[in-house]
């Protein structure tokens, strides 16, 4: 999908561009393509982005490790500030102190807005943190082995076990 060049929005009708598209994301396993509608309005000092999307994603249950399908529906609205300093923000160090009032999404007014990336981020925000296939999921079923009087010894340690038997036998003979 082609990114929207932000200065071109100033010449659009109502300074708005609306898109409808279907796409897939390599980073997101979906059963169906993502169907999305995005509207981007240039508000002089900000972009107003509204969008809806729907898809079915394939998730792995945290309890039983089985895959299951989960329907995701997005209805998002976001204000993104247009800030010339946003173009140089990528050169900042990985860790730094940030003031709470600086925790605002911003983009360069002469840059590009990528609707498909925005939709991908919104879908990821809608994914459940605890991925459980259903409420009655019991988790992994562990089969218990029959209890024997002999402890189970890993075959790789068999030589060590023989040496241990020899050493304990020698101690008794020495006494």
C-alpha positions, 0 to 999 in steps of 0.5 A: 500500500502506498503511503500518504504524502502529508502535504498533499492532504492540504489540497484534498477535498476537506483536507481528507483522504479516505481509503478502503483496502484489504491486506495481509501482514507477514508478522501477523498470522491471519485466517482472512485478509484484513479489511480496513477503512481509514480516513486521514484529515489534515488539521493544520497542526495535527492529523486526525486518523479514524479507521475500522478493520476486521480480520480473524487471527490465529493465536496459540493458547497460553494454557494448552498450546493449541492454535485457535482463531480469534475475531478482531474488530478495530474501531480506532480514532487517533490524533497525531501531532505534526511536529518538524522535530519528529523527523529527527527523533529517530536519531535519539538514544534508545533509553532516555528520560521522557516527560509525560506531556511528551508521550504523544504520537507525532509525525513530520508535516513533510513526511508520509503517513502509512495507513497499513502500518497504522491499521497493523498497530491498531490490530496488535493493540486489540489482541488479547494479552492472555490468549486462552482458547476458551474459558474451560481450557484445562491446559496441558494434560500431563500423563503420570508414569507408574511409580517404581521403586527404582529412580529413573536415571538418564542414560547419559548418566549411567557411567556415573551411576556405575562409578557411584556404586563402585565407590560406595561398595569400596568404602564398605570394604575398607571399613 
